[in-house]
Amino acid sequence: MSDVFPQEKNVPVIDEPTNFTDNYTKLDVKDVATTEELNKLRKVAGRVPTAAWFIIICELCERFTYYGVSGPFQNYIQFPPPAEQNGQPGAIGAGQQAATALTLFFQFFCYITPIFGAILADQYIGRYNTIVMFCCVYMVGLIILTLTAIPAAIAANASLPGLIIAMVIIGLGTGGIKCNVPPMAGEQNTCTKPYVKTLKSGEKVVVDPELTTQSIFHWFYLAINIGALSPVITTNIEKYHSFWLAYLIPLLMFFFAITALLIGKNKLIKKPPNGSALLNCFRVIRVACSHDRSLENAKPSNMTADDKVKERVTWDDDFVDQVRLGLQTIRVCLFFPVYWVCYSQILNNLISQAATMQVGGVPNDIMNNLDPIVLIIFTPLANYVLYPLLRRCGISLRPITKIFIGFMLASLAMIYAAVLQYFIYNTSPCYSQTLCLINDVPTPNNINVWWQSPAYVFIGLSEVFAVITGINYAYSKAPEALRSSITAIFLSTSAFGSLLGLMFIPLTTDPYLVYMYLTLSMLAFIAGLLMLYFLGGYDDMGEIEKHKVDKI
């Protein structure tokens, strides 16, 4: 890594940390960018801190594991074991609706558990220890999944209960990791104020900490999507060998995630637990609701001496102000469940759609790997080419605008999927049915599976604009005390998206799939417009602070 990201000399760091194992130098006051320099000089991102790379590598390995095991789920659940050697791979044979419902349950559980992981980290054992502990939980689920996927377990009908148990344990493990890894990666950036630096070209620039944090998150999300390519391996193993081996590979890869954490233990900035901000946040809101629904009344300084609540208060006035700002920040989260319903189609129904098309020897569940490929290509292009180019031209795509673009691209993906499904229904030999029996052999329609590609490309591009921006927005706009909690809330929007997706289960069968995709497209389009209308003025922190929430 040091060859790719050479060490910058004399890089100043602000706010020397206490109780950390690393030593940092304080920033000389003369190096801090002046107001004039901030207005005139070009802003650039600083070097990604070395400690952040341990977190990024851990995330890459964990995502390799997560997507590696979940990639084959739809086939594993939907189809029975193949009758012939090169037949459609499967194990449980529960059908498309059951497969879609179970994968949505898995996504829901994986994204609701981060809230509990955030509380455990903030209140009791800290982020690092929480991540390590849930890695061990994760490992147990992977072992159960692998063992119940062996042929003997499939023949004994043990695969379905084993899968459900594994889903719960893996969901608990990944949830406990998921909410703590992004804020811990961001915390490795210890420079909190912009400073002036002279490039080799002689140009003076301002190193902006916010851009450095954005860079960390772009590399973080790039690592996620490199890991998300693991189904290229596991789906081919599933098709040409077995499910148990397809699950064993991610299990072995997960050891590298734990190794990265252990090697980086003494290099990482590990903030100690200082009480669960999320629990205190709920308490503040409860007190405010019982006192005329006003957050001002939740401040200890505004409580009377005979107020019984005051005896149980564990926060100060400043924390109430942070809760107010946090409530303003998470408004953007309200619109994301609709986006996640559209995104989840690449994990279930589009996989089933591919099984009804001419696959030409490739696994039907390999197509969704186009999504991370698009992200791997376009994420650095956006970070290092598109956004800087727009800034040079005086155009700044602000967060809400980026997220709006992402919603529109997700809507476009669903429109394309609906049109493709329409042509599948109108193509021989099956027409209104996606699969039909010809000479007792399940036969797909005569459309090549690669026609699915644009849908995955649109979803991938939508993630660059919506999800990466959303994670960064939730982290950077949130008060420091609530960053882990608000990150967990942002992640939980995917869980609510899965619940919303369950409402569409009756449409996940022939001949209603066209209507399902069109409905999702309209919902994403409307949600994007509403978000832009209501939150378009809250891109800047100054605007957020001007529109402070008081009444609950």
Secondary structure, DSSP 4 states (H G I P E B T S, - for coil): -TTTSPPPTT----S--SS-SS--PPPPGGGBPPHHHHHHSEEE--PPPHHHHHHHHHHHHHHHHHHHHHTTHHHHHHSPPPSSTTS---SS---HHHHHHHHHHHHHHHHHTHHHHHHHIIIIIHHHHHHHHHHHHHHHHHHHHHHTTSHHHHHTT-HHHHHHHHHHHHHHHHHHHHTTHHHHHHHT----S-EEEE-TTS-EEEE-HHHHHHHHHHHHHHHHHHHTTTHHHHHHHHHHT-HHHHHHHHHHHHHHHHHHHHHTTTTS--PPP---HHHHHHHHHHHHHHTTTBGGGGSGGGS-TT-GGGGG----HHHHHHHHHHHHHGGGGGGHHHHHHHHHGGGTHHHHHHTTSB-TTS-GGGGGGHHHHHHHHHHHHIIIIIHHHHHHTT----HHHHHHHHHHHHHHHHHHHHHHHHHHHTSTTTTTSSEEEETTEEEE-S-BGGGGHHHHHHHHHHHHHHHHHHHHHHHHHS-GGGHHHHHHHHHHHHHHHHHHHHTTGGGSSTT-HHHHHHHHHHHHHHHHHHHHHHHGGGSSHHHHHHT---B-
